[in-house]
Amino acid sequence: MSEDIHALSGAYAVDALDEVERARFERHLAGCSACQTEVDSLVAAAHQLSALTEVAPPPSLRAKVLAEISTVRPLPPLEAPEPAEGSEQAEDSAADELAERRRARSGRGFGRGWRLVVAAATVAVLAIGGFTVWRQVSQDPQRVMADQVLAASDATRYGERLAGGATATVVRSSSLHRAVLITSGMAQPPAGKVFQLWLQDATGHMTSAGLMPGGGDQVVVLSGDATHSKGAGITVEPAGGSDQPTSNPIAFVAFA
Amino acid sequence: MVPSGDDSSEGPARPVQLEQLLRRAATGDETAFAELYDAVSPRLFGLVRRVVRDPAQSEEVTQEVFLEIWRHSARFDPSKGAAMSWMLTIAHRKAVDRVRSAEAARNRDEGYGASNQDVTHDSTAEAVVERLDAERVHRALETLTPVQRQALEMAYLSGYTHTEVASMLDLPLGTAKTRIRDGLIRLRDTLGVTL
């Protein structure tokens, strides 16, 4: 299937991919400038169709929207303002910029452990208004493994819908012995807490499968052999993680 | 991403204006945001309404869309595309996410007839505004093959995945995505879409 991943550009542009395909394509997109250019132009073309569906919303919606926004402040920009070239970050390469964004994203009060996990994940997820853009930070085994699992011929998908519209999907490949967790729209963990991942064996025992780099949209390889696992869970744990879950899972995806 | 080809001055707002309004909104300027709302809400609400279909849910989703635009206004990057396109991307993704949740899917199926008629026969002055834009898009769509057009409309306007489109149109697995892509390329080239 990986040979024709370029062919997904159109379906991606109109949001016609499922979560797994979307995650895979976004990883591909990060390293394929031809696809990026094509996707941008196809997205623009697709949105022309919205000219056909224009309808004025009921007047009451305007009042609701304006009342709601007055209670929330806009988020700060992700990066320094554009003319910041002359500042001390003048040598600012693309990689530096990405690292900066990654820090900005992961630096929400998380400890050093988080940063390490984030670094290991090799991707920074920039959630830009619901539109997630994957950027490759460097080629690393985690990323390669995630791609392999998602593209494996025996990849099997298990999904769970969480509170608030978030989703957690696990894709497992028995031949590769690995499972990948894909989350979408998850809230951030409470201050001072982390999301920890678990694999459950046939006896119900939970083994730590690593920490997750925050909420939002993530693609994480679960550490450990998932071949015989019966399910994967996510719990909220104190910073640094725990040896055993100390709370009920906020998500549990059964491999069945 | 208001088409720039025909210079109809009654278009929602010129792209530059939208970008300026977004930039002002990013500083917390609610008046600018209200102006932005007036300029783009028919486009965004109309698209959400078409995808989600249920009127009450469409309003909910549209409200979420505007909240997201407000919160992320400082993160809009004009070098990556037009403001309208950015906002439509947010609206479309949210509408599709909503319609794919199981309950919403059920509501949509049950409510299809009624909501659809609603849209078609709504004759209030604020209903569908036919613009030059719409005519251009209609004409461009006519250059697509029937299958390309159908696949594209089912995906973009109804929020189906390419796999669902394939099974609904009885296409061999894997070919719907090609039809969608070919259709979009034709649309892009016919309309002369620029980023």
Interface residues (C-beta under 8 A of the other chain):
Chain A: D4 A7 L8 S9 G10 A11 A13 V14 D15 A16 L17 D18 D40 S41 L42 V43 A44 A45 A46 H47 Q48 L49 S50 A51 L52 T53 E54 V55 A56 P57 P58 L61 R62 K64 V65 L66 E68 I69 S70 V72 R73 P74 L75 P76 P77 L78 I128 G129 G130 F131 R161 G165 G185
Chain B: M1 P3 A25 A26 T27 G28 E30 F33 A34 Y37 D38 S41 P42 R43 L44 F45 G46 L47 R49 R50 E59 T62 Q63 F66 L67 E68 I69 W70 R71 H72 S73 A74 R75 F76 D77 K80 G81 A82 M84 S85 W86 L88 T89 I90 H92 R93 K94 V96 D97 R98 S101 A102 V119 D122 E126 A127 V128 V129 R131 D133 A134 R136 V137 H138 A140 L152 E153 A155 Y156 L157 G159 Y160 T161 H162 T163 V165 G174 A176 K177 T178 I180 R181 D182 G183 L184 I185 L187 R188 L191 V193 T194 L195
